[in-house]
Amino acid sequence: MEQVFFNVPLSKLEPIFKRWIKEAQAEMQPTKVEPTDQPEQLLTIQEAAEFLRLTVPTMYSKVSKGELPVMKRGKRLYFSRTELLDYLKAGRKKTNTEIEREAKAYLLNKKRKELNNGK
């Protein structure tokens, strides 16, 4: 095996090594695909069940009761990922602080109406 050494200044090798390191790091990083440029994602019943962490029979039950937003084409059901997220958010339970804030606002508004009607 023959060894060859070059008399090259470090200042010329440094940019080459830096480029190689950046290329190697880029290859090691998984590429991320941003969903913002994609059209709305439609899910099958199995995918929607996984997304909501429900069983497929539970999904069919909720669809038949009209509890889930669904699109039907022929015999197939499709679910909008965005609409399923909205469905989950609608079921969010309010904190005690939020409930107290809403109660105070309601009572304040009710007092104002009573004062305006009493004049």
N, C-alpha and C positions, 0 to 999 in steps of 0.2 A: 504494500500500500504506500503510495507516494504522498507526502505532505507538501503542500505549497503554501507559502506565506507571502502576502502582498504587503507592500509598503504603502498603505493608504492612510491618510490622516483621519483621525477620529471625527473631525468636523464634517467630512464627506460621508462617513458611514452612519453617523447618528440619525439623519433624516430618513435614511433607508430603514434602519432598525425600528424607528418610531412608526413608520408606515406599516411595517410588517406586524408590529404589535397591535396596532389599531385594527388591522384586517383580521388578525387572529381573534381579538376580543369581539369583533362584530360577528364573526362566525359562531362564536360560543354563545352569544346572546340570542334567546328566542325572539323571533320577530313578533311584534304585537300588531294585531289588526284592529283598528278603531272601528266600532260599530256605527259611528256617526254618519259615515258616508254611505252605509248600506241602507236599502229600503227596510221597511218594517219587517221584523222576523216573524214568520208564522211557524207555529209548533203543531206537531201531531198530538194525538191524545196521550201517547206514551211520553213524549217529550214534555208536554204540559204537566202531566202527573209527576214526573221527576222534578220539574221546576217548582211545583207547589208542594212537593213532598207528600203527595197523596197517592192512593192506589187507583188503578184504572177504573175499577167498579165504582169507587167514590166519585170519580170524575164524571162518569156517566150519570150517576144519581144527581149530582149537582147541576149538570146540564139539563136533565129532564125537569128539574124543579125551577129552572130559570135562574139559578144562583150564579152561574158563570157566564161571562161574555164569550160567545162562540160563533163561528161561521160554519155553515154547512154547505158542502158542494157534493151533490149526489149522496152517497152513503158515508162520505168522509167528513170528519169534524176537524176544524182548524182553529187554533187559538192564537191571538195576537199577544206577543210577549209584553208589549206596552200595556195592553188592557188588563192582562193578568197582574202586572205590577200595580196598576191603579186599583184593581179588586183587592189586592192584599193591603194596600195603604188605606182603603176605605174601612177596613176592619180594624184599624189601629185603635187601641184603647188609649184614651186621654189620660194624662198624668193628673194628680190631684191639684197641682198648681194651675194647669190649664182649666180644669173644671171650676176652681175658685175664681179665676180671672173672668171666665164667661159668666158666672153667677153674679159677680159684682157689676159687670157691664150691663147685664140684663136688669138688675135692680135699679141701677143708676138711670137707665133708659126709661124704665117704668115710672120712676119718680118724676122725671122730666115731663113725661106725657101727662101724668096726673096734675102736675102744677100748671101746665099749659091749658088743660081742660077746665081747671078750677077758676081760671081768670075770667 
